[in-house]
Amino acid sequence: MTLVQIIVLALIQGLTEFLPVSSSAHLILGSKLFGWPDQGLVFDVATHLGTLLAVLIYFRHELFALARSCTRPVRSDQDRQQRNMVIYLAIASIPALLFGFLAKDLVELYLRDVRVIAWTTIGFGLLLWLSDLIGSRQRKLESFRLKDALFIGLAQALALVPGVSRSGITITAGRFLGLAPDAAARFSFLLAIPIIAAAGGYGALRVATGDSPIEWGQFGLAFLLAGIAGWVCVAAFLALLKRVGLIPFVVYRLLLGVVLIWMLY
């Protein structure tokens, strides 16, 4: 990979990983637009680990509280809620991990296509708009229940398809359940941790067993840029939600999908 390719694709990964616009779709489109070859396994591992570190740092206080709730007796309603949240995050992670394990090769072979990206970008953009239109803005994470975790977890499994967007579909599901936008986004970002960790860990295992050689300079640069961009993205997105809501991202998805269809046909 060239230096320009590393910088552009690492920033794309970091800036779109946590937005409801599909990071995988943007990476595919970026490579096709510039005529670049597939970025490869090592780059994917570096950017996944970078964005994982970003979300771990941003939510470090919440994560510490969740971990602490599992290591001591329940002393308050807050302790109980935090312990339950750990269970909910674990349960919501299962469908995506299972689907990813069973269908990853199928998706790689048949769904990493610009036509698929175009239509999923539009379709799930409209679904995001609909969820924001009819969703209540009252529910907070304190009201979260097991059935909510199951619903969001099943929805997240769809995100293996390029163009769907992991954060987009989980925020959409949360809004349909009546979660406030910031509550839906925070659960989505916390839920990203086991998914990104699994993807990065699986890739790292393949690299360690010799599937791909490592150029450590490129790895470090991609890791650093994706991590910084990911942290900025999370902070900016949560701030923007309070001011402009989700509609700008719906509009972006629709415009992107229309442009892609126009280019194809």
ChimeraX commands (.cxc) that place a marker at each C-alpha (Angstrom):
marker #1 position 0.00,0.00,0.00 radius 0.5
marker #1 position 1.15,3.52,-0.75 radius 0.5
marker #1 position 1.32,6.21,1.92 radius 0.5
marker #1 position -1.64,8.07,0.39 radius 0.5
marker #1 position -3.72,4.89,0.31 radius 0.5
marker #1 position -2.98,4.14,3.96 radius 0.5
marker #1 position -3.85,7.68,5.08 radius 0.5
marker #1 position -7.08,7.93,3.06 radius 0.5
marker #1 position -8.44,4.49,3.89 radius 0.5
marker #1 position -7.47,4.64,7.58 radius 0.5
marker #1 position -9.24,7.98,7.95 radius 0.5
marker #1 position -12.29,6.63,6.10 radius 0.5
marker #1 position -12.40,3.63,8.43 radius 0.5
marker #1 position -12.00,5.73,11.55 radius 0.5
marker #1 position -14.47,8.42,10.56 radius 0.5
marker #1 position -17.22,6.07,9.33 radius 0.5
marker #1 position -16.92,3.14,11.76 radius 0.5
marker #1 position -19.26,4.76,14.27 radius 0.5
marker #1 position -21.46,6.82,11.92 radius 0.5
marker #1 position -24.70,5.33,10.53 radius 0.5
marker #1 position -23.30,5.33,6.99 radius 0.5
marker #1 position -21.38,1.99,6.68 radius 0.5
marker #1 position -17.60,1.98,6.99 radius 0.5
marker #1 position -17.25,-1.19,4.88 radius 0.5
marker #1 position -19.20,0.43,2.04 radius 0.5
marker #1 position -16.99,3.51,2.10 radius 0.5
marker #1 position -13.81,1.43,2.09 radius 0.5
marker #1 position -15.03,-0.56,-0.90 radius 0.5
marker #1 position -16.12,2.58,-2.72 radius 0.5
marker #1 position -12.91,4.43,-1.89 radius 0.5
marker #1 position -10.80,1.64,-3.33 radius 0.5
marker #1 position -12.93,1.40,-6.48 radius 0.5
marker #1 position -12.99,5.18,-6.97 radius 0.5
marker #1 position -9.19,5.45,-6.92 radius 0.5
marker #1 position -8.57,2.09,-8.56 radius 0.5
marker #1 position -6.73,0.74,-5.53 radius 0.5
marker #1 position -6.40,-2.99,-4.83 radius 0.5
marker #1 position -8.00,-4.50,-1.75 radius 0.5
marker #1 position -6.33,-3.06,1.34 radius 0.5
marker #1 position -5.53,-6.49,2.71 radius 0.5
marker #1 position -5.79,-8.32,6.01 radius 0.5
marker #1 position -3.04,-6.48,7.89 radius 0.5
marker #1 position -4.61,-3.08,7.16 radius 0.5
marker #1 position -8.01,-4.37,8.32 radius 0.5
marker #1 position -6.49,-5.61,11.58 radius 0.5
marker #1 position -4.68,-2.32,12.20 radius 0.5
marker #1 position -7.76,-0.16,11.63 radius 0.5
marker #1 position -10.02,-2.45,13.65 radius 0.5
marker #1 position -7.63,-2.33,16.58 radius 0.5
marker #1 position -7.31,1.44,16.21 radius 0.5
marker #1 position -11.05,2.05,16.31 radius 0.5
marker #1 position -11.38,-0.44,19.17 radius 0.5
marker #1 position -8.87,1.54,21.20 radius 0.5
marker #1 position -10.74,4.76,20.36 radius 0.5
marker #1 position -14.06,3.52,21.73 radius 0.5
marker #1 position -12.39,1.95,24.77 radius 0.5
marker #1 position -10.76,5.26,25.64 radius 0.5
marker #1 position -13.89,7.33,25.03 radius 0.5
marker #1 position -16.12,5.10,27.17 radius 0.5
marker #1 position -13.44,4.19,29.72 radius 0.5
marker #1 position -15.44,5.50,32.69 radius 0.5
marker #1 position -18.61,3.61,31.71 radius 0.5
marker #1 position -16.63,0.45,31.00 radius 0.5
marker #1 position -14.84,0.66,34.32 radius 0.5
marker #1 position -18.20,1.02,36.10 radius 0.5
marker #1 position -19.62,-1.97,34.19 radius 0.5
marker #1 position -16.60,-4.11,35.03 radius 0.5
marker #1 position -16.69,-3.08,38.69 radius 0.5
marker #1 position -20.38,-4.02,38.94 radius 0.5
marker #1 position -19.48,-7.60,38.00 radius 0.5
marker #1 position -16.79,-7.95,40.65 radius 0.5
marker #1 position -18.66,-6.88,43.76 radius 0.5
marker #1 position -22.03,-7.57,45.42 radius 0.5
marker #1 position -25.01,-5.56,44.21 radius 0.5
marker #1 position -25.41,-2.61,46.55 radius 0.5
marker #1 position -27.83,-0.36,44.69 radius 0.5
marker #1 position -30.21,-0.11,41.74 radius 0.5
marker #1 position -27.38,1.42,39.74 radius 0.5
marker #1 position -25.18,-1.62,40.40 radius 0.5
marker #1 position -28.01,-3.87,39.25 radius 0.5
marker #1 position -28.56,-1.83,36.09 radius 0.5
marker #1 position -24.87,-1.89,35.26 radius 0.5
marker #1 position -24.62,-5.64,35.79 radius 0.5
marker #1 position -27.69,-6.16,33.64 radius 0.5
marker #1 position -26.14,-3.97,30.93 radius 0.5
marker #1 position -23.14,-6.29,30.77 radius 0.5
marker #1 position -25.52,-9.21,30.21 radius 0.5
marker #1 position -27.47,-7.27,27.57 radius 0.5
marker #1 position -24.30,-6.38,25.66 radius 0.5
marker #1 position -23.17,-10.01,25.73 radius 0.5
marker #1 position -26.53,-11.30,24.51 radius 0.5
marker #1 position -26.85,-8.65,21.79 radius 0.5
marker #1 position -23.40,-9.61,20.45 radius 0.5
marker #1 position -24.24,-13.27,19.84 radius 0.5
marker #1 position -26.32,-13.03,16.61 radius 0.5
marker #1 position -23.74,-10.93,14.75 radius 0.5
marker #1 position -20.85,-13.11,15.88 radius 0.5
marker #1 position -22.71,-16.27,14.88 radius 0.5
marker #1 position -23.88,-14.89,11.54 radius 0.5
marker #1 position -20.41,-13.53,10.81 radius 0.5
marker #1 position -18.85,-16.92,11.49 radius 0.5
marker #1 position -21.34,-18.82,9.33 radius 0.5
marker #1 position -21.86,-16.42,6.43 radius 0.5
marker #1 position -18.69,-14.33,6.11 radius 0.5
marker #1 position -17.43,-16.17,3.02 radius 0.5
marker #1 position -20.85,-15.94,1.37 radius 0.5
marker #1 position -20.95,-12.19,1.93 radius 0.5
marker #1 position -17.39,-11.73,0.66 radius 0.5
marker #1 position -18.15,-13.63,-2.54 radius 0.5
marker #1 position -21.57,-12.28,-3.47 radius 0.5
marker #1 position -22.45,-9.09,-1.57 radius 0.5
marker #1 position -19.35,-6.88,-1.79 radius 0.5
marker #1 position -20.81,-5.26,-4.88 radius 0.5
marker #1 position -21.50,-1.59,-5.64 radius 0.5
marker #1 position -25.08,-2.42,-6.67 radius 0.5
marker #1 position -25.72,-4.01,-3.29 radius 0.5
marker #1 position -24.14,-1.03,-1.54 radius 0.5
marker #1 position -26.28,1.44,-3.50 radius 0.5
marker #1 position -29.60,-0.19,-2.65 radius 0.5
marker #1 position -28.77,-1.02,0.97 radius 0.5
marker #1 position -27.53,2.55,1.47 radius 0.5
marker #1 position -30.89,3.90,0.32 radius 0.5
marker #1 position -33.10,1.24,1.89 radius 0.5
marker #1 position -31.56,1.31,5.34 radius 0.5
marker #1 position -31.29,5.09,5.16 radius 0.5
marker #1 position -35.07,5.25,4.73 radius 0.5
marker #1 position -35.47,2.79,7.59 radius 0.5
marker #1 position -33.32,5.05,9.79 radius 0.5
marker #1 position -35.53,8.01,8.85 radius 0.5
marker #1 position -38.70,6.03,9.62 radius 0.5
marker #1 position -37.40,4.94,13.02 radius 0.5
marker #1 position -36.47,8.52,13.88 radius 0.5
marker #1 position -39.87,9.75,12.70 radius 0.5
marker #1 position -41.98,7.41,14.80 radius 0.5
marker #1 position -39.59,6.68,17.68 radius 0.5
marker #1 position -40.18,8.17,21.10 radius 0.5
marker #1 position -37.49,10.45,22.47 radius 0.5
marker #1 position -38.14,9.51,26.09 radius 0.5
marker #1 position -36.53,6.16,26.88 radius 0.5
marker #1 position -33.09,6.11,28.44 radius 0.5
marker #1 position -30.70,3.21,28.89 radius 0.5
marker #1 position -31.90,2.78,32.47 radius 0.5
marker #1 position -35.14,1.37,31.02 radius 0.5
marker #1 position -33.32,-1.16,28.83 radius 0.5
marker #1 position -34.58,-4.75,28.98 radius 0.5
marker #1 position -33.58,-8.20,27.73 radius 0.5
marker #1 position -36.03,-8.10,24.81 radius 0.5
marker #1 position -34.47,-4.80,23.68 radius 0.5
marker #1 position -31.02,-6.41,23.63 radius 0.5
marker #1 position -32.32,-9.37,21.61 radius 0.5
marker #1 position -34.00,-7.11,19.05 radius 0.5
marker #1 position -30.94,-4.88,18.58 radius 0.5
marker #1 position -28.65,-7.91,18.49 radius 0.5
marker #1 position -30.69,-9.54,15.71 radius 0.5
marker #1 position -30.72,-6.27,13.80 radius 0.5
marker #1 position -26.94,-5.95,14.14 radius 0.5
marker #1 position -26.48,-9.28,12.36 radius 0.5
marker #1 position -27.65,-7.59,9.14 radius 0.5
marker #1 position -24.64,-5.27,9.23 radius 0.5
marker #1 position -22.37,-7.89,7.68 radius 0.5
marker #1 position -23.92,-6.82,4.37 radius 0.5
marker #1 position -21.97,-3.82,2.97 radius 0.5
marker #1 position -24.02,-0.63,3.00 radius 0.5
marker #1 position -26.23,-1.57,5.95 radius 0.5
marker #1 position -23.94,0.00,8.61 radius 0.5
marker #1 position -23.51,-1.65,12.01 radius 0.5
marker #1 position -24.05,1.58,13.92 radius 0.5
marker #1 position -26.86,2.58,11.55 radius 0.5
marker #1 position -28.92,-0.57,11.98 radius 0.5
marker #1 position -28.41,-0.75,15.76 radius 0.5
marker #1 position -29.38,2.91,16.20 radius 0.5
marker #1 position -32.37,2.31,13.92 radius 0.5
marker #1 position -33.44,-0.66,16.04 radius 0.5
marker #1 position -32.98,1.38,19.21 radius 0.5
marker #1 position -35.12,4.21,17.84 radius 0.5
marker #1 position -37.89,1.75,16.88 radius 0.5
marker #1 position -37.80,0.58,20.51 radius 0.5
marker #1 position -38.33,4.17,21.64 radius 0.5
marker #1 position -34.82,4.88,22.85 radius 0.5
marker #1 position -33.73,8.51,22.71 radius 0.5
marker #1 position -31.16,9.11,19.93 radius 0.5
marker #1 position -28.26,9.55,22.35 radius 0.5
marker #1 position -29.26,6.43,24.31 radius 0.5
marker #1 position -29.52,4.36,21.11 radius 0.5
marker #1 position -26.14,5.67,19.95 radius 0.5
marker #1 position -24.39,4.97,23.27 radius 0.5
marker #1 position -25.66,1.39,23.35 radius 0.5
marker #1 position -24.60,1.00,19.72 radius 0.5
marker #1 position -21.08,2.21,20.50 radius 0.5
marker #1 position -20.74,-0.02,23.55 radius 0.5
marker #1 position -22.01,-2.94,21.46 radius 0.5
marker #1 position -19.31,-2.18,18.90 radius 0.5
marker #1 position -16.61,-3.22,21.36 radius 0.5
marker #1 position -17.11,-7.02,21.30 radius 0.5
marker #1 position -17.82,-6.99,17.55 radius 0.5
marker #1 position -14.73,-4.97,16.61 radius 0.5
marker #1 position -12.65,-6.97,19.09 radius 0.5
marker #1 position -13.83,-10.23,17.49 radius 0.5
marker #1 position -13.08,-9.00,13.96 radius 0.5
marker #1 position -9.70,-7.62,14.94 radius 0.5
marker #1 position -8.82,-10.67,17.00 radius 0.5
marker #1 position -9.74,-13.08,14.20 radius 0.5
marker #1 position -7.67,-11.07,11.74 radius 0.5
marker #1 position -4.75,-10.87,14.15 radius 0.5
marker #1 position -4.86,-14.65,14.58 radius 0.5
marker #1 position -4.69,-15.13,10.82 radius 0.5
marker #1 position -1.75,-12.71,10.58 radius 0.5
marker #1 position 0.03,-14.45,13.45 radius 0.5
marker #1 position -0.33,-17.83,11.71 radius 0.5
marker #1 position 1.34,-16.46,8.59 radius 0.5
marker #1 position -1.59,-15.55,6.34 radius 0.5
marker #1 position -0.08,-12.16,5.59 radius 0.5
marker #1 position 3.30,-10.46,6.20 radius 0.5
marker #1 position 3.39,-7.31,8.32 radius 0.5
marker #1 position 4.97,-4.01,7.41 radius 0.5
marker #1 position 5.09,-2.54,10.90 radius 0.5
marker #1 position 5.42,1.07,9.78 radius 0.5
marker #1 position 2.26,0.84,7.69 radius 0.5
marker #1 position 0.50,-1.08,10.46 radius 0.5
marker #1 position 1.34,1.55,13.07 radius 0.5
marker #1 position 0.28,4.46,10.85 radius 0.5
marker #1 position -3.05,2.85,9.98 radius 0.5
marker #1 position -3.65,1.98,13.64 radius 0.5
marker #1 position -2.88,5.52,14.81 radius 0.5
marker #1 position -4.92,7.34,12.16 radius 0.5
marker #1 position -7.95,5.07,12.52 radius 0.5
marker #1 position -7.82,5.44,16.30 radius 0.5
marker #1 position -7.64,9.23,16.28 radius 0.5
marker #1 position -10.34,9.53,13.62 radius 0.5
marker #1 position -12.54,7.05,15.49 radius 0.5
marker #1 position -12.31,8.98,18.76 radius 0.5
marker #1 position -13.11,12.28,17.02 radius 0.5
marker #1 position -16.03,10.61,15.23 radius 0.5
marker #1 position -17.62,9.27,18.43 radius 0.5
marker #1 position -17.28,12.60,20.24 radius 0.5
marker #1 position -18.55,14.64,17.29 radius 0.5
marker #1 position -21.45,12.31,16.54 radius 0.5
marker #1 position -22.80,12.31,20.10 radius 0.5
marker #1 position -22.55,16.12,20.16 radius 0.5
marker #1 position -24.25,16.47,16.77 radius 0.5
marker #1 position -27.12,14.21,17.80 radius 0.5
marker #1 position -28.17,16.76,20.41 radius 0.5
marker #1 position -28.19,19.57,17.83 radius 0.5
marker #1 position -29.23,18.15,14.47 radius 0.5
marker #1 position -30.48,14.62,15.15 radius 0.5
marker #1 position -30.23,11.79,12.62 radius 0.5
marker #1 position -31.79,13.44,9.56 radius 0.5
marker #1 position -28.48,14.74,8.07 radius 0.5
marker #1 position -27.20,11.16,7.98 radius 0.5
marker #1 position -30.41,9.99,6.33 radius 0.5
marker #1 position -30.02,12.67,3.64 radius 0.5
marker #1 position -26.38,11.73,3.12 radius 0.5
marker #1 position -27.25,8.06,2.66 radius 0.5
marker #1 position -30.00,8.85,0.17 radius 0.5
marker #1 position -27.79,11.18,-1.87 radius 0.5
marker #1 position -24.93,8.67,-1.86 radius 0.5
marker #1 position -27.23,5.86,-2.95 radius 0.5
marker #1 position -28.71,7.93,-5.78 radius 0.5
marker #1 position -25.24,8.91,-7.03 radius 0.5
marker #1 position -24.15,5.27,-7.00 radius 0.5
marker #1 position -27.21,4.16,-8.94 radius 0.5
marker #1 position -26.67,6.98,-11.45 radius 0.5
marker #1 position -23.05,5.87,-11.91 radius 0.5
marker #1 position -24.10,2.26,-12.41 radius 0.5
marker #1 position -27.02,2.75,-14.77 radius 0.5
marker link #1:1,2 radius 0.2
marker link #1:2,3 radius 0.2
marker link #1:3,4 radius 0.2
marker link #1:4,5 radius 0.2
marker link #1:5,6 radius 0.2
marker link #1:6,7 radius 0.2
marker link #1:7,8 radius 0.2
marker link #1:8,9 radius 0.2
marker link #1:9,10 radius 0.2
marker link #1:10,11 radius 0.2
marker link #1:11,12 radius 0.2
marker link #1:12,13 radius 0.2
marker link #1:13,14 radius 0.2
marker link #1:14,15 radius 0.2
marker link #1:15,16 radius 0.2
marker link #1:16,17 radius 0.2
marker link #1:17,18 radius 0.2
marker link #1:18,19 radius 0.2
marker link #1:19,20 radius 0.2
marker link #1:20,21 radius 0.2
marker link #1:21,22 radius 0.2
marker link #1:22,23 radius 0.2
marker link #1:23,24 radius 0.2
marker link #1:24,25 radius 0.2
marker link #1:25,26 radius 0.2
marker link #1:26,27 radius 0.2
marker link #1:27,28 radius 0.2
marker link #1:28,29 radius 0.2
marker link #1:29,30 radius 0.2
marker link #1:30,31 radius 0.2
marker link #1:31,32 radius 0.2
marker link #1:32,33 radius 0.2
marker link #1:33,34 radius 0.2
marker link #1:34,35 radius 0.2
marker link #1:35,36 radius 0.2
marker link #1:36,37 radius 0.2
marker link #1:37,38 radius 0.2
marker link #1:38,39 radius 0.2
marker link #1:39,40 radius 0.2
marker link #1:40,41 radius 0.2
marker link #1:41,42 radius 0.2
marker link #1:42,43 radius 0.2
marker link #1:43,44 radius 0.2
marker link #1:44,45 radius 0.2
marker link #1:45,46 radius 0.2
marker link #1:46,47 radius 0.2
marker link #1:47,48 radius 0.2
marker link #1:48,49 radius 0.2
marker link #1:49,50 radius 0.2
marker link #1:50,51 radius 0.2
marker link #1:51,52 radius 0.2
marker link #1:52,53 radius 0.2
marker link #1:53,54 radius 0.2
marker link #1:54,55 radius 0.2
marker link #1:55,56 radius 0.2
marker link #1:56,57 radius 0.2
marker link #1:57,58 radius 0.2
marker link #1:58,59 radius 0.2
marker link #1:59,60 radius 0.2
marker link #1:60,61 radius 0.2
marker link #1:61,62 radius 0.2
marker link #1:62,63 radius 0.2
marker link #1:63,64 radius 0.2
marker link #1:64,65 radius 0.2
marker link #1:65,66 radius 0.2
marker link #1:66,67 radius 0.2
marker link #1:67,68 radius 0.2
marker link #1:68,69 radius 0.2
marker link #1:69,70 radius 0.2
marker link #1:70,71 radius 0.2
marker link #1:71,72 radius 0.2
marker link #1:72,73 radius 0.2
marker link #1:73,74 radius 0.2
marker link #1:74,75 radius 0.2
marker link #1:75,76 radius 0.2
marker link #1:76,77 radius 0.2
marker link #1:77,78 radius 0.2
marker link #1:78,79 radius 0.2
marker link #1:79,80 radius 0.2
marker link #1:80,81 radius 0.2
marker link #1:81,82 radius 0.2
marker link #1:82,83 radius 0.2
marker link #1:83,84 radius 0.2
marker link #1:84,85 radius 0.2
marker link #1:85,86 radius 0.2
marker link #1:86,87 radius 0.2
marker link #1:87,88 radius 0.2
marker link #1:88,89 radius 0.2
marker link #1:89,90 radius 0.2
marker link #1:90,91 radius 0.2
marker link #1:91,92 radius 0.2
marker link #1:92,93 radius 0.2
marker link #1:93,94 radius 0.2
marker link #1:94,95 radius 0.2
marker link #1:95,96 radius 0.2
marker link #1:96,97 radius 0.2
marker link #1:97,98 radius 0.2
marker link #1:98,99 radius 0.2
marker link #1:99,100 radius 0.2
marker link #1:100,101 radius 0.2
marker link #1:101,102 radius 0.2
marker link #1:102,103 radius 0.2
marker link #1:103,104 radius 0.2
marker link #1:104,105 radius 0.2
marker link #1:105,106 radius 0.2
marker link #1:106,107 radius 0.2
marker link #1:107,108 radius 0.2
marker link #1:108,109 radius 0.2
marker link #1:109,110 radius 0.2
marker link #1:110,111 radius 0.2
marker link #1:111,112 radius 0.2
marker link #1:112,113 radius 0.2
marker link #1:113,114 radius 0.2
marker link #1:114,115 radius 0.2
marker link #1:115,116 radius 0.2
marker link #1:116,117 radius 0.2
marker link #1:117,118 radius 0.2
marker link #1:118,119 radius 0.2
marker link #1:119,120 radius 0.2
marker link #1:120,121 radius 0.2
marker link #1:121,122 radius 0.2
marker link #1:122,123 radius 0.2
marker link #1:123,124 radius 0.2
marker link #1:124,125 radius 0.2
marker link #1:125,126 radius 0.2
marker link #1:126,127 radius 0.2
marker link #1:127,128 radius 0.2
marker link #1:128,129 radius 0.2
marker link #1:129,130 radius 0.2
marker link #1:130,131 radius 0.2
marker link #1:131,132 radius 0.2
marker link #1:132,133 radius 0.2
marker link #1:133,134 radius 0.2
marker link #1:134,135 radius 0.2
marker link #1:135,136 radius 0.2
marker link #1:136,137 radius 0.2
marker link #1:137,138 radius 0.2
marker link #1:138,139 radius 0.2
marker link #1:139,140 radius 0.2
marker link #1:140,141 radius 0.2
marker link #1:141,142 radius 0.2
marker link #1:142,143 radius 0.2
marker link #1:143,144 radius 0.2
marker link #1:144,145 radius 0.2
marker link #1:145,146 radius 0.2
marker link #1:146,147 radius 0.2
marker link #1:147,148 radius 0.2
marker link #1:148,149 radius 0.2
marker link #1:149,150 radius 0.2
marker link #1:150,151 radius 0.2
marker link #1:151,152 radius 0.2
marker link #1:152,153 radius 0.2
marker link #1:153,154 radius 0.2
marker link #1:154,155 radius 0.2
marker link #1:155,156 radius 0.2
marker link #1:156,157 radius 0.2
marker link #1:157,158 radius 0.2
marker link #1:158,159 radius 0.2
marker link #1:159,160 radius 0.2
marker link #1:160,161 radius 0.2
marker link #1:161,162 radius 0.2
marker link #1:162,163 radius 0.2
marker link #1:163,164 radius 0.2
marker link #1:164,165 radius 0.2
marker link #1:165,166 radius 0.2
marker link #1:166,167 radius 0.2
marker link #1:167,168 radius 0.2
marker link #1:168,169 radius 0.2
marker link #1:169,170 radius 0.2
marker link #1:170,171 radius 0.2
marker link #1:171,172 radius 0.2
marker link #1:172,173 radius 0.2
marker link #1:173,174 radius 0.2
marker link #1:174,175 radius 0.2
marker link #1:175,176 radius 0.2
marker link #1:176,177 radius 0.2
marker link #1:177,178 radius 0.2
marker link #1:178,179 radius 0.2
marker link #1:179,180 radius 0.2
marker link #1:180,181 radius 0.2
marker link #1:181,182 radius 0.2
marker link #1:182,183 radius 0.2
marker link #1:183,184 radius 0.2
marker link #1:184,185 radius 0.2
marker link #1:185,186 radius 0.2
marker link #1:186,187 radius 0.2
marker link #1:187,188 radius 0.2
marker link #1:188,189 radius 0.2
marker link #1:189,190 radius 0.2
marker link #1:190,191 radius 0.2
marker link #1:191,192 radius 0.2
marker link #1:192,193 radius 0.2
marker link #1:193,194 radius 0.2
marker link #1:194,195 radius 0.2
marker link #1:195,196 radius 0.2
marker link #1:196,197 radius 0.2
marker link #1:197,198 radius 0.2
marker link #1:198,199 radius 0.2
marker link #1:199,200 radius 0.2
marker link #1:200,201 radius 0.2
marker link #1:201,202 radius 0.2
marker link #1:202,203 radius 0.2
marker link #1:203,204 radius 0.2
marker link #1:204,205 radius 0.2
marker link #1:205,206 radius 0.2
marker link #1:206,207 radius 0.2
marker link #1:207,208 radius 0.2
marker link #1:208,209 radius 0.2
marker link #1:209,210 radius 0.2
marker link #1:210,211 radius 0.2
marker link #1:211,212 radius 0.2
marker link #1:212,213 radius 0.2
marker link #1:213,214 radius 0.2
marker link #1:214,215 radius 0.2
marker link #1:215,216 radius 0.2
marker link #1:216,217 radius 0.2
marker link #1:217,218 radius 0.2
marker link #1:218,219 radius 0.2
marker link #1:219,220 radius 0.2
marker link #1:220,221 radius 0.2
marker link #1:221,222 radius 0.2
marker link #1:222,223 radius 0.2
marker link #1:223,224 radius 0.2
marker link #1:224,225 radius 0.2
marker link #1:225,226 radius 0.2
marker link #1:226,227 radius 0.2
marker link #1:227,228 radius 0.2
marker link #1:228,229 radius 0.2
marker link #1:229,230 radius 0.2
marker link #1:230,231 radius 0.2
marker link #1:231,232 radius 0.2
marker link #1:232,233 radius 0.2
marker link #1:233,234 radius 0.2
marker link #1:234,235 radius 0.2
marker link #1:235,236 radius 0.2
marker link #1:236,237 radius 0.2
marker link #1:237,238 radius 0.2
marker link #1:238,239 radius 0.2
marker link #1:239,240 radius 0.2
marker link #1:240,241 radius 0.2
marker link #1:241,242 radius 0.2
marker link #1:242,243 radius 0.2
marker link #1:243,244 radius 0.2
marker link #1:244,245 radius 0.2
marker link #1:245,246 radius 0.2
marker link #1:246,247 radius 0.2
marker link #1:247,248 radius 0.2
marker link #1:248,249 radius 0.2
marker link #1:249,250 radius 0.2
marker link #1:250,251 radius 0.2
marker link #1:251,252 radius 0.2
marker link #1:252,253 radius 0.2
marker link #1:253,254 radius 0.2
marker link #1:254,255 radius 0.2
marker link #1:255,256 radius 0.2
marker link #1:256,257 radius 0.2
marker link #1:257,258 radius 0.2
marker link #1:258,259 radius 0.2
marker link #1:259,260 radius 0.2
marker link #1:260,261 radius 0.2
marker link #1:261,262 radius 0.2
marker link #1:262,263 radius 0.2
marker link #1:263,264 radius 0.2
marker link #1:264,265 radius 0.2
view
